[in-house]
Amino acid sequence: MNILHVLKNLKPNGTKSEEKIIETILENPQKILNMTAMELGEVSLTSAASVIRLSKKVGLTGFPQLKLLISKSSNAIQPDKYSDIKQDANVETVKKVLFNNIQQTLNETMELVDEEKIQKVVQEIHETHVIYIFGIGSSYLSALNFSQKFNRIGKLVITQHDCHSLIASMASQNDESLFIGVSNTGETNEVIELLTLANDLQMKTTALTQFGSNTLAKISDIAIQHAYPEEPIVRSSASSSLHAQFYIIDLLFHSYASKYYDEIVKPLDQTYKYIKKYKEGE
């Protein structure tokens, strides 16, 4: 785990004290290694208690363990910062900017994703009869991607762009269904409302959202979180967050396929056969 990636992604949704401490660490990670919690608290204009709370918030025993991970992470090659598209940039420059942003998002997502949560969601996908997945805007594309993949292996996945239609379908189901809410920010009202409804209907619920504290992550049974792309003016990060969501969906699908390989071979063969037959008949 690259702890600097974790701290960077935690910063946008952290408390004011956490933001100050993280900013101080990221400015000069090597300098932090020689500090006590009290000294870091003083330099960051916070307190030793805040430093210790931050260490525990990222799942560590305390500040000494945080320093150990900072030492390991700061010795690794750090990727370039997110870049924005500039006016009149040539194609070569745009290629490099987009590639760097996507690469950094995927690297950070790989570091942040919780493997135990992936395994739990894979098991829930296997056990459930009906899966509902919902997102707005670019997150809807992720919902469609998930639906297309899992429908091909025999899972019943329902996604709708219209909230009313999805609510009507969900209301007729039972507690053996699974609802997945997709939102980059975790604060999309429609997604929050539908996941709340799923909780009321006693469905199992999963959130696919960015790293950090947000409403969707808090109210779901399981939150699978990806990197927090910085927001350039041109919003190339909308593309970066979409790649992060697609990466996690691929991770869920391939983990499922690996675990239940014998069960998915027949549906995949049938899918291939009938699509081939359809094409040959055109």
Secondary structure in CASP SS format (residue, H / E / C, confidence):
PFRMAT SS
TARGET T0000
AUTHOR 0000-0000-0000
METHOD secondary structure of the structure
MODEL  1
M C 1.00
N C 1.00
I H 1.00
L H 1.00
H H 1.00
V H 1.00
L H 1.00
K H 1.00
N H 1.00
L H 1.00
K H 1.00
P H 1.00
N H 1.00
G C 1.00
T C 1.00
K H 1.00
S H 1.00
E H 1.00
E H 1.00
K H 1.00
I H 1.00
I H 1.00
E H 1.00
T H 1.00
I H 1.00
L H 1.00
E H 1.00
N C 1.00
P H 1.00
Q H 1.00
K H 1.00
I H 1.00
L C 1.00
N C 1.00
M C 1.00
T C 1.00
A H 1.00
M H 1.00
E H 1.00
L H 1.00
G H 1.00
E H 1.00
V H 1.00
S C 1.00
L C 1.00
T C 1.00
S C 1.00
A H 1.00
A H 1.00
S H 1.00
V H 1.00
I H 1.00
R H 1.00
L H 1.00
S H 1.00
K H 1.00
K H 1.00
V C 1.00
G C 1.00
L C 1.00
T C 1.00
G C 1.00
F H 1.00
P H 1.00
Q H 1.00
L H 1.00
K H 1.00
L H 1.00
L H 1.00
I H 1.00
S H 1.00
K H 1.00
S H 1.00
S H 1.00
N C 1.00
A C 1.00
I C 1.00
Q C 1.00
P C 1.00
D C 1.00
K C 1.00
Y C 1.00
S C 1.00
D C 1.00
I C 1.00
K C 1.00
Q C 1.00
D C 1.00
A C 1.00
N C 1.00
V H 1.00
E H 1.00
T H 1.00
V H 1.00
K H 1.00
K H 1.00
V H 1.00
L H 1.00
F H 1.00
N H 1.00
N H 1.00
I H 1.00
Q H 1.00
Q H 1.00
T H 1.00
L H 1.00
N H 1.00
E H 1.00
T H 1.00
M H 1.00
E H 1.00
L H 1.00
V C 1.00
D C 1.00
E H 1.00
E H 1.00
K H 1.00
I H 1.00
Q H 1.00
K H 1.00
V H 1.00
V H 1.00
Q H 1.00
E H 1.00
I H 1.00
H H 1.00
E H 1.00
T C 1.00
H C 1.00
V E 1.00
I E 1.00
Y E 1.00
I E 1.00
F E 1.00
G E 1.00
I C 1.00
G C 1.00
S H 1.00
S H 1.00
Y H 1.00
L H 1.00
S H 1.00
A H 1.00
L H 1.00
N H 1.00
F H 1.00
S H 1.00
Q H 1.00
K H 1.00
F H 1.00
N H 1.00
R C 1.00
I C 1.00
G C 1.00
K C 1.00
L E 1.00
V E 1.00
I E 1.00
T C 1.00
Q C 1.00
H C 1.00
D C 1.00
C H 1.00
H H 1.00
S H 1.00
L H 1.00
I H 1.00
A H 1.00
S H 1.00
M H 1.00
A H 1.00
S C 1.00
Q C 1.00
N C 1.00
D C 1.00
E C 1.00
S C 1.00
L E 1.00
F E 1.00
I E 1.00
G E 1.00
V E 1.00
S C 1.00
N C 1.00
T C 1.00
G C 1.00
E C 1.00
T C 1.00
N H 1.00
E H 1.00
V H 1.00
I H 1.00
E H 1.00
L H 1.00
L H 1.00
T H 1.00
L H 1.00
A H 1.00
N H 1.00
D H 1.00
L C 1.00
Q C 1.00
M C 1.00
K E 1.00
T E 1.00
T E 1.00
A E 1.00
L E 1.00
T E 1.00
Q E 1.00
F C 1.00
G C 1.00
S C 1.00
N C 1.00
T H 1.00
L H 1.00
A H 1.00
K H 1.00
I H 1.00
S C 1.00
D C 1.00
I E 1.00
A E 1.00
I E 1.00
Q E 1.00
H E 1.00
A C 1.00
Y C 1.00
P C 1.00
E C 1.00
E C 1.00
P C 1.00
I C 1.00
V C 1.00
R C 1.00
S C 1.00
S H 1.00
A H 1.00
S H 1.00
S H 1.00
S H 1.00
L H 1.00
H H 1.00
A H 1.00
Q H 1.00
F H 1.00
Y H 1.00
I H 1.00
I H 1.00
D H 1.00
L H 1.00
L H 1.00
F H 1.00
H H 1.00
S H 1.00
Y H 1.00
A H 1.00
S H 1.00
K H 1.00
Y C 1.00
Y H 1.00
D H 1.00
E H 1.00
I H 1.00
V H 1.00
K H 1.00
P H 1.00
L H 1.00
D H 1.00
Q H 1.00
T H 1.00
Y H 1.00
K H 1.00
Y H 1.00
I H 1.00
K H 1.00
K H 1.00
Y H 1.00
K H 1.00
E H 1.00
G C 1.00
E C 1.00
END
